[in-house]
Amino acid sequence: MRSNKTRHVKLWLLMVIAVVFWTIGTGFYRDLSAKSEAAYEELKVFSDVIELIEREYVDEVDTKELIQKAIQGMVQSLDPHSSLLPLEAYEDLQIDTKGKFTGIGIHITMQDGFVTVISPIEDTPAYKAGIKARDRIIKVDGKSAKDLREAVKMMRGPKGTKVVVTILREGVKKPLEFELIRDVIPIQSVKSINLEPGYGYIRLSNFTGTTTNELEQALDKLENSDVPLKGLILDLRNNGGGLLNQSIKVADLFLDEGKILSIKGRNKKNTKVFKASASSIARNYPLVVLINGGSASASEIVAGALQDHKRALILGTTSFGKGSVQTVETLRDGAGLKLTIARYYTPNDRSIQAKGIEPDIYLKLRRLEPTETSKKDEGLLKEKDLENHLEAEPGKEKQQDSKGEDKGKSEQKDRMREAELRIGPLTVEALKFDNQVMRALEMLRGYEIFKNMKG
């Protein structure tokens, strides 16, 4: 005899299934096709499995958790970028794209089993208190900090509230305690500097809701320096992307006409063309864009648009190859469903998916103190290495790269070093040891010399 709970869950599940079919318009109510009938039969099997697990499994199970995991498995089987975002993960995504959060102001990662500081953000509570790069966070408010996500959750909180962070620091025998007052922390996605008079450098770390405004401010500062801007280096290395609309606006700052991007999906509403508009500010100076295997999605949109319009020279190594567009829909329980809805194409109709942007000049990163990653094609995983990745065009057979797992096993110290260089303070001295930046600068200087030569 079935329990009331089991009957209730099964009835609830079947009702949800019916609502889903009605909502997404698969044709269940509108057109009882063979396909929709078959799908409904499979969903009944799914509800039977849930019922059997509830009734027979050795331990008591959480039905909601089971269903969430089933949905997660279903969505993740589509491609690597589609997923169910639990409430906390969805909130984190919204924070990342808004451009600010409330906390203490540090970039952290996992290293050697410890939550480790990559870099404190300038002018934040952590920075002012003296927390340093490579500090290991062992406790937050007296609670052990072993998990990265949990540590982030504990350190974030309302503005003005107190949090105590306990760290281990190399060379210091006893743990150090820092009592900090949380504040609003801006996520700075743009950093800029004058490499030398007339030659600017801008680094874009990601694409948030404030990126275009930040970039315009940086350009205004460089363009209105004492020496007119003769050339600019735009660094998109290790920029994993972000908001689609921001990438289009960034590209538009350097283009006056023509196509920036087209996206093509199965549904007509997800097929669009985005075009450049005339800028009120003339930006005729030469531009070199730096990319590498960590440049993905929005970064590839910018690099591909500027390359196809011959507005910039692309230097570095082949980009990641994420040429797909995701949308996030809010579900009734507050979670988010991130779903791939289209592929995007450069102005010359090139698909970037699983291919990436090929630089005009291929040059691997080499530093004064060479890292292990620089000897292994940067040790960066590419889109084509990901399981279930989309192919460049619909209908193409998927091919798995057996080397994908090996490529993903880069040394932790190398990743830490790269993260510090990307997130940490921007200085001319540090950039002098970056061969890609220096080559770009040499090319801009050379362009200026040739331009001024008399024929």
ChimeraX attribute file (.defattr): number of C-alpha atoms within 10 A of each C-alpha:
attribute: neighborCount
match mode: 1-to-1
recipient: residues
	/A:1	3
	/A:2	9
	/A:3	11
	/A:4	9
	/A:5	11
	/A:6	16
	/A:7	12
	/A:8	12
	/A:9	18
	/A:10	19
	/A:11	13
	/A:12	13
	/A:13	18
	/A:14	17
	/A:15	12
	/A:16	12
	/A:17	16
	/A:18	15
	/A:19	12
	/A:20	13
	/A:21	18
	/A:22	14
	/A:23	10
	/A:24	9
	/A:25	12
	/A:26	16
	/A:27	15
	/A:28	19
	/A:29	12
	/A:30	10
	/A:31	12
	/A:32	12
	/A:33	13
	/A:34	10
	/A:35	13
	/A:36	16
	/A:37	14
	/A:38	12
	/A:39	15
	/A:40	17
	/A:41	11
	/A:42	12
	/A:43	16
	/A:44	16
	/A:45	12
	/A:46	17
	/A:47	19
	/A:48	13
	/A:49	13
	/A:50	20
	/A:51	20
	/A:52	12
	/A:53	16
	/A:54	20
	/A:55	15
	/A:56	9
	/A:57	10
	/A:58	8
	/A:59	9
	/A:60	10
	/A:61	13
	/A:62	9
	/A:63	15
	/A:64	10
	/A:65	10
	/A:66	14
	/A:67	15
	/A:68	14
	/A:69	13
	/A:70	14
	/A:71	15
	/A:72	17
	/A:73	13
	/A:74	14
	/A:75	19
	/A:76	18
	/A:77	15
	/A:78	16
	/A:79	17
	/A:80	15
	/A:81	20
	/A:82	21
	/A:83	22
	/A:84	23
	/A:85	22
	/A:86	17
	/A:87	15
	/A:88	14
	/A:89	14
	/A:90	19
	/A:91	14
	/A:92	17
	/A:93	15
	/A:94	14
	/A:95	15
	/A:96	18
	/A:97	17
	/A:98	17
	/A:99	18
	/A:100	17
	/A:101	20
	/A:102	17
	/A:103	27
	/A:104	28
	/A:105	26
	/A:106	22
	/A:107	17
	/A:108	23
	/A:109	19
	/A:110	16
	/A:111	16
	/A:112	9
	/A:113	11
	/A:114	18
	/A:115	24
	/A:116	24
	/A:117	22
	/A:118	26
	/A:119	25
	/A:120	25
	/A:121	23
	/A:122	14
	/A:123	11
	/A:124	20
	/A:125	23
	/A:126	23
	/A:127	16
	/A:128	14
	/A:129	14
	/A:130	10
	/A:131	23
	/A:132	17
	/A:133	18
	/A:134	21
	/A:135	20
	/A:136	26
	/A:137	23
	/A:138	20
	/A:139	20
	/A:140	20
	/A:141	16
	/A:142	12
	/A:143	13
	/A:144	13
	/A:145	21
	/A:146	15
	/A:147	14
	/A:148	15
	/A:149	14
	/A:150	12
	/A:151	19
	/A:152	19
	/A:153	13
	/A:154	16
	/A:155	20
	/A:156	18
	/A:157	19
	/A:158	13
	/A:159	15
	/A:160	13
	/A:161	12
	/A:162	16
	/A:163	19
	/A:164	16
	/A:165	22
	/A:166	21
	/A:167	22
	/A:168	19
	/A:169	17
	/A:170	10
	/A:171	6
	/A:172	8
	/A:173	8
	/A:174	10
	/A:175	13
	/A:176	15
	/A:177	17
	/A:178	17
	/A:179	14
	/A:180	20
	/A:181	18
	/A:182	22
	/A:183	20
	/A:184	18
	/A:185	20
	/A:186	15
	/A:187	21
	/A:188	18
	/A:189	20
	/A:190	22
	/A:191	17
	/A:192	22
	/A:193	16
	/A:194	17
	/A:195	20
	/A:196	11
	/A:197	13
	/A:198	17
	/A:199	21
	/A:200	24
	/A:201	25
	/A:202	22
	/A:203	22
	/A:204	22
	/A:205	24
	/A:206	28
	/A:207	28
	/A:208	26
	/A:209	20
	/A:210	18
	/A:211	26
	/A:212	22
	/A:213	14
	/A:214	18
	/A:215	20
	/A:216	14
	/A:217	14
	/A:218	18
	/A:219	20
	/A:220	12
	/A:221	14
	/A:222	23
	/A:223	20
	/A:224	10
	/A:225	14
	/A:226	9
	/A:227	12
	/A:228	13
	/A:229	20
	/A:230	18
	/A:231	23
	/A:232	25
	/A:233	25
	/A:234	21
	/A:235	25
	/A:236	26
	/A:237	23
	/A:238	23
	/A:239	26
	/A:240	19
	/A:241	23
	/A:242	21
	/A:243	19
	/A:244	18
	/A:245	14
	/A:246	21
	/A:247	25
	/A:248	21
	/A:249	20
	/A:250	20
	/A:251	23
	/A:252	24
	/A:253	20
	/A:254	23
	/A:255	23
	/A:256	17
	/A:257	13
	/A:258	15
	/A:259	20
	/A:260	27
	/A:261	24
	/A:262	21
	/A:263	20
	/A:264	18
	/A:265	17
	/A:266	11
	/A:267	9
	/A:268	8
	/A:269	9
	/A:270	14
	/A:271	15
	/A:272	14
	/A:273	14
	/A:274	16
	/A:275	18
	/A:276	18
	/A:277	16
	/A:278	13
	/A:279	13
	/A:280	8
	/A:281	10
	/A:282	11
	/A:283	16
	/A:284	12
	/A:285	17
	/A:286	17
	/A:287	23
	/A:288	25
	/A:289	26
	/A:290	26
	/A:291	30
	/A:292	28
	/A:293	24
	/A:294	24
	/A:295	30
	/A:296	29
	/A:297	27
	/A:298	28
	/A:299	32
	/A:300	29
	/A:301	29
	/A:302	23
	/A:303	30
	/A:304	28
	/A:305	25
	/A:306	24
	/A:307	22
	/A:308	17
	/A:309	16
	/A:310	11
	/A:311	18
	/A:312	22
	/A:313	20
	/A:314	26
	/A:315	24
	/A:316	24
	/A:317	26
	/A:318	24
	/A:319	31
	/A:320	30
	/A:321	25
	/A:322	31
	/A:323	28
	/A:324	26
	/A:325	22
	/A:326	17
	/A:327	13
	/A:328	18
	/A:329	14
	/A:330	13
	/A:331	13
	/A:332	7
	/A:333	8
	/A:334	14
	/A:335	18
	/A:336	22
	/A:337	21
	/A:338	20
	/A:339	19
	/A:340	20
	/A:341	19
	/A:342	20
	/A:343	25
	/A:344	26
	/A:345	24
	/A:346	25
	/A:347	22
	/A:348	15
	/A:349	13
	/A:350	18
	/A:351	24
	/A:352	28
	/A:353	23
	/A:354	22
	/A:355	19
	/A:356	27
	/A:357	30
	/A:358	20
	/A:359	21
	/A:360	15
	/A:361	13
	/A:362	15
	/A:363	17
	/A:364	18
	/A:365	19
	/A:366	16
	/A:367	15
	/A:368	9
	/A:369	7
	/A:370	11
	/A:371	18
	/A:372	15
	/A:373	20
	/A:374	15
	/A:375	12
	/A:376	12
	/A:377	16
	/A:378	21
	/A:379	20
	/A:380	23
	/A:381	20
	/A:382	22
	/A:383	27
	/A:384	23
	/A:385	22
	/A:386	18
	/A:387	17
	/A:388	17
	/A:389	21
	/A:390	26
	/A:391	21
	/A:392	23
	/A:393	12
	/A:394	10
	/A:395	8
	/A:396	9
	/A:397	9
	/A:398	13
	/A:399	13
	/A:400	13
	/A:401	11
	/A:402	9
	/A:403	10
	/A:404	17
	/A:405	11
	/A:406	12
	/A:407	17
	/A:408	14
	/A:409	11
	/A:410	16
	/A:411	12
	/A:412	13
	/A:413	14
	/A:414	17
	/A:415	19
	/A:416	20
	/A:417	12
	/A:418	16
	/A:419	17
	/A:420	17
	/A:421	15
	/A:422	18
	/A:423	18
	/A:424	16
	/A:425	13
	/A:426	16
	/A:427	12
	/A:428	12
	/A:429	9
	/A:430	11
	/A:431	16
	/A:432	14
	/A:433	14
	/A:434	14
	/A:435	17
	/A:436	23
	/A:437	23
	/A:438	15
	/A:439	15
	/A:440	25
	/A:441	21
	/A:442	12
	/A:443	17
	/A:444	20
	/A:445	16
	/A:446	11
	/A:447	14
	/A:448	15
	/A:449	10
	/A:450	10
	/A:451	10
	/A:452	8
	/A:453	7
	/A:454	5
	/A:455	5
